[in-house]
Amino acid sequence: MKATIKSSLLCLIASAALMTSCKKDETRAVMNQGPETALTSTQSTLVLVQANAANPATTFTWGKAEFGYQAAVKYTLQFTKGSTNFAAATTTSLELGNVLTKAFTVGELNAKMQDIIPYGSVQQVQARVKADVGSGVDPIYSNVISLTITSYRDIVNYEFPQALRLAGNYQGWSPGVAPKIVDKFASGTTGSNYEGYINFANATPEFKMVKGPDWPFGDFGSAGPGLLGNGGANLTLSDGAGVYRIRANTVAMTWSNVKITTWGIIGSATPGDWGASTPMTFNAADGTWTITVNLTGGAGKEMKFRANNDWPINFGDNAPADNKPDYDGNNIPIAVSGNYTITLDLGIAGNYSYTIRRN
């Protein structure tokens, strides 16, 4: 009996030693980060300009991830604002399959930057690569590199028949520099859904809808209340100076206006919940509405944009969400609680956008 016990103890000790040895010899998952395999970018300072959208911007390369066994590795290039440690609210990602390099054009990189940084100013951005094999295995990450990027607002410049210029007494009756209302799908000589938000800085606004950058191209004026005619009298607004949503249909030859006294945010993520809008501030220089506010994030925490403290004019963002507001669109989820700067940009017709950025 004693010999049997002694033999069993020896077996247990040997097994434990073997297991310990195996653990010491285990190959750990690593991302190759030597001088020739670390994540790098061919440019570290980039000033992105829309005129160069099709030109090369920069190329990222990185080393192959080793998980200690044969695995199908998928790589994701991640960008984050400043040094925010790749928090979800300030990070944008691009899935790249199994490649070890990604070349961006100026336009492609600018589109990704719009997710995390404001356009038009110098911003600090960090990048890294995530390697993942799924199946419950923890992903691994490359080194982090820092970039300095100035992005731009991606503007589509619509002209007739997709655009009508609103020349009037509020801007010197000059079609060449007049703001526009836009129907992206107009064709031939007519459109049925022209729209824009115009700031009429005149106590008694008068205007006409011009078909090009000067009067000889032709214009639409008034043919009676709510009606358009070729030429005709000036169109007028009875509620005085301010921001108006102007709509026109040159098939039915009708037009309409709504004065916008305020835009606000509303929803379960906002201070007023779904019961009251929290007002935004208008910037007449660029046609944007902004607010800096504390939002509550998490499951079921959402928001929308609402005009005039009522629901007839409201914006959400339909799937797939693209930071371009949709009338009566889906609620916009807020993942993380924090202080945010929110901007609704309606300054250029046909190019509406919004940003929700955590400070």
C-alpha positions, 0 to 999 in steps of 0.5 A, a space after each residue: 500500500 505504501 509503495 502504491 501511494 508513493 508511486 501515485 505521488 511521483 506521478 502527480 509530481 511528474 504531471 505537474 512538472 510537465 504541465 508547468 513546462 508546457 505553460 512556459 513553452 506556450 507561444 504567445 500571440 504577438 504583432 510583429 513590430 520590429 523596425 521593418 514590421 511596425 505600423 508606419 505611415 508614409 506621411 505624418 502631417 496631412 493637409 487634405 484639400 477637396 480639389 486633390 480628392 483623387 490624389 494619393 494621401 498616405 499608405 499604411 503598412 504593418 507586420 503580420 500577426 502571429 497567434 502561435 498557430 495557423 489562423 485566418 487573421 483579419 486586420 482592422 485599421 483604427 483611427 482615434 481623435 487625439 490621445 483618447 485611448 481609442 474610446 468607442 465614441 472617438 474612434 473610426 475603423 476600416 476592416 481590411 481583410 488579410 492585407 498588410 497595407 492600405 493606401 488612401 486617396 485624399 478623399 478616402 482618408 478625409 471621409 474617415 476623418 469626418 467621423 472623428 475630427 472637425 474639418 478645417 482645423 489642425 487635429 491630432 489623430 492616432 492610428 493602430 491595427 487590430 488583428 483578430 481571428 475570432 472564435 473568442 480569442 482576444 485580438 492583438 494590436 500594433 504599435 500606435 502612431 501619431 498623425 497631424 491632419 487637417 480635413 475638409 468638408 466634402 461639398 458637392 457644388 450643385 448647379 441648375 437643374 439640380 440647383 436654383 439660386 435665391 437672389 434677393 434684397 437680403 444679399 444684393 440681388 446677385 445670382 452669382 453669390 446667392 445661396 441655393 436650394 437643391 434637388 439632387 435628382 432634378 433633370 432636364 429643366 425641372 425638379 420636384 423637391 428643391 430645398 434649402 435653409 436660407 438666412 434672410 437678413 432683411 426685415 422685408 425679404 424679397 427674392 427670385 429663384 434664378 436658373 444659373 449664375 446670372 439673370 439671363 439664365 431665367 428665373 422663377 417669381 410669383 404667380 400668386 400665393 404659393 405659386 411660381 411663374 416664369 419671371 413674374 413678381 418678386 417672391 416675399 416672406 411675411 414673417 420678417 428676417 430670419 432663417 427659413 426652409 424654402 421648398 420649390 417644385 418646378 413641375 407643379 410650379 409651387 413653393 413654400 416656406 417655414 420660418 425656423 426659430 430654433 433647432 434643438 436636440 431631444 431624446 432619452 440621451 438629452 437633458 430634456 428626455 423626450 419631453 422637451 428640446 434642448 436649444 442649439 445656437 445658430 451661427 449665421 456665418 456658416 449656417 450651423 446650429 451647435 450645442 455643447 451638452 452632457 449626454 447620457 449614453 448606454 442601451 436605449 439612449 438616443 436623440 434626434 434634431 427637432 425644429 421649432 420645438 415640434 415634430 413636423 420638421 425633425 431629423 434622424 439618421 437612417 441605416 446605414 448611419 452616415 452623419 447625414 440627417 434624414 427627415 423623420 429618420 431613425 433615432 441616433 444612439 449615444 453609446 457613452 455618457 459624457 460632454 459632447 459638442 453637437 453640430 447640425 450643418 444646414 448651411 449649404 443645400 444638398 450637403 446637410 450633415 451633423 457631428 456628435 463628438 465627445 469632448 
